[in-house]
Amino acid sequence: MQEICLWEPENPHLYEIRTSLWKNGEMIDARVDITGFREAGFRKDGFYLNGKKLRLRGLNRHQFDNAIDRHLTGMIKDGQC
């Protein structure tokens, strides 16, 4: 197998994965999925993507609280969180 190119924001290398399901010599289902491979995670000093430190520039918070039927973002704006 060849070396895998990792997905990066500057070079989003993607792979096509073909899967087929066979029964008694006949293909009964098939699909194609597109995916990328990367290593991502937080360390004590920040976020790392493929072993390189990456600065995150803001995150969206659109979480929903089913108990009170409101968006968490609205609760933060209203000073309830």
Phi, psi and omega per residue, in radians:
M1 nan 2.449 -3.135
Q2 -1.331 2.839 3.117
E3 -1.171 2.408 -3.111
I4 -1.477 2.322 3.029
C5 -1.494 2.223 -3.101
L6 -1.385 2.555 3.083
W7 -1.264 2.293 3.083
E8 -2.400 2.681 3.137
P9 -0.984 -0.682 -3.125
E10 -1.334 -0.422 -3.105
N11 -2.474 1.400 -3.068
P12 -1.341 1.300 -3.106
H13 -1.185 2.177 -3.108
L14 -2.101 2.647 3.118
Y15 -2.066 2.594 3.067
E16 -1.782 2.139 3.136
I17 -1.923 2.104 3.129
R18 -1.823 2.229 -3.137
T19 -2.192 2.396 3.086
S20 -2.376 2.566 -3.140
L21 -1.979 2.187 -3.075
W22 -2.030 2.490 3.065
K23 -2.439 2.137 -3.136
N24 0.929 0.721 3.094
G25 1.380 0.084 -3.127
E26 -2.068 2.309 3.098
M27 -1.302 2.133 -3.112
I28 -1.861 -0.224 3.088
D29 -2.811 2.627 3.100
A30 -2.676 2.613 3.077
R31 -2.663 2.775 3.090
V32 -2.163 2.252 3.094
D33 -2.112 2.519 3.087
I34 -1.851 2.280 -3.114
T35 -2.567 2.812 3.040
G36 -2.230 2.727 -3.130
F37 -1.985 2.333 3.123
R38 -2.761 2.852 3.025
E39 -2.045 2.127 -3.095
A40 -2.371 2.476 3.085
G41 3.117 2.904 3.112
F42 -1.694 2.438 3.001
R43 -2.087 3.096 -3.107
K44 -1.001 -0.578 -3.068
D45 -1.790 0.237 3.069
G46 2.446 -2.907 -3.104
F47 -1.684 2.400 3.138
Y48 -2.166 2.395 3.058
L49 -2.154 2.069 -3.120
N50 0.955 0.674 3.083
G51 1.445 -0.027 3.140
K52 -1.929 2.356 3.119
K53 -1.170 2.320 -3.095
L54 -2.240 2.236 3.138
R55 -1.434 2.180 3.083
L56 -1.555 2.363 -3.080
R57 -1.976 1.074 3.086
G58 1.674 2.611 3.118
L59 -2.336 2.570 3.056
N60 -1.501 2.449 3.051
R61 -2.065 1.750 3.113
H62 -2.135 0.788 3.141
Q63 -1.381 2.684 -3.077
F64 -2.145 2.369 3.123
D65 -1.837 1.861 -3.097
N66 -1.132 -0.495 -3.073
A67 -1.137 -0.632 -3.108
I68 -2.041 0.051 3.023
D69 1.030 0.701 3.088
R70 -2.371 2.710 3.050
H71 -1.323 2.399 3.118
L72 -1.050 -0.604 3.132
T73 -1.033 -0.765 3.117
G74 -1.118 -0.638 3.126
M75 -1.151 -0.652 3.141
I76 -1.163 -0.769 3.113
K77 -1.071 -0.647 -3.131
D78 -1.389 -0.038 3.134
G79 1.341 0.357 -3.127
Q80 -1.574 -0.092 3.128
C81 -2.159 nan nan
